[in-house]
């Protein structure tokens, strides 16, 4: 028997998805866009109304926090022996679990308005999102869509992303909080949520307040299909390259001109041609030329470097360094200036010592007839950075598909199953004792 209502979940998601919250790359402020605060305020008010505890809204940095107190029997003397009992406001010896999702959405399809559309009892045929211009969500192009026949879908109108990434995650967390607050008979330890801004631009954990998000472990709900369980991600770095050329009149350029754009093309040609996103998958890393601009006189290039294997990741950084040095030998020192910055590392090294996070999630899925799918994330999540900040944090699926696209869609039934999985996981930790 489901503990949730499919239509209520769909309506909640549509309410959140209708709020414009696109973040913006390259902005120093956090949040990068003020519109994210619009959703934060809605969530803050809803959490207060449902009776959550410790509800807090960091208006400056746009974070929302809340708790559901644990309801399992406590031994105050035993709890007091834990060295972080006061700092984490422990109520018992069960682990404090955190649930995390992000409020911002990708600006891959820029739009100031979001118009989600509900499709009940989906018939399995192509869905016309927009007629002018024509955008069609077709199972022939997106085979996963065929599995949703008979289900309730939420789709875009073709003019924007939908925001399932990650408002489907927010929806599930809010439903779980509502359920526990209305049903105190279900055992659980202390649960805390955090909704973050700017995850899409890599700054979701920049201003986390650990006093409000005082947890032992957490799960981000930010994957795609329900059943996904991710605890590995890329090691990631960015490479910023400036190339100083020498511009002269092309009619008098022999042995004088240094064309910065052509030097940039030479640099790219020194990197492995098959190690790019379009030719890699799974655990395979890549060099991604994300941006290139300039003139004969000066050019700028931006790369992102990714690999799951730490040694191969370091090799990729060295390969770019070697290419820059080689071109400086040819064209003169100072021609190519390279700056490499690490973005994040593979969270597997922080999560695997806490194998129970993976085992409990798998068991919860299997009990509901869901086959766990463990796969590496070809990117990163807030959970990656949280893991390296001392909060081991795997990632779970949301029931949203085709992220960062006008063809994005969400399955209400998958969101419902995702919420059920969270209940099962949290219930398991009510019987788990922290040992510090």
Buried (B, 14 or more C-beta within 10 A) or exposed (E): EEBBEBEBBBBBBBBBBBBBBBBBEEEEEBBBBEBBBBBBBBBBEBBEEBEBEBBBBBEEBBBBBBBBBBBBEBEEEEBEEBEEBEEBBBBBBBBBBBBBBBBBBBBBBEBEEBBBBBBEEBEEEBBEBEEEEEBBBEBEEBEEBEEBEEBBBBBBBBBBBBBBBBBBBBBBBBBBBBBBBEEEEBBBBBBBBBBBBBBBBBBBBBBBEEEBBBBBBBBBBBBBBBBBBBBBBBBBBBBBBBBBBBBBEEEEBEEEBBBBBBBBEBBBEEBEEEBBBEEBEEBBBBBBBEEBEBEBBBBBBBBBBBBBBEEBBBEBBEBBEEBBEBBBEEBEEEBBEBEBEEBBBBBBEBBEEBEBBBEBBBBBBEEBEBEBBBBBBBBBBBBBBBBBEEBBBBBBBBBBBBBBBBBBBBBBBBBBBBBBBBBBBBBBBBEBEBEE
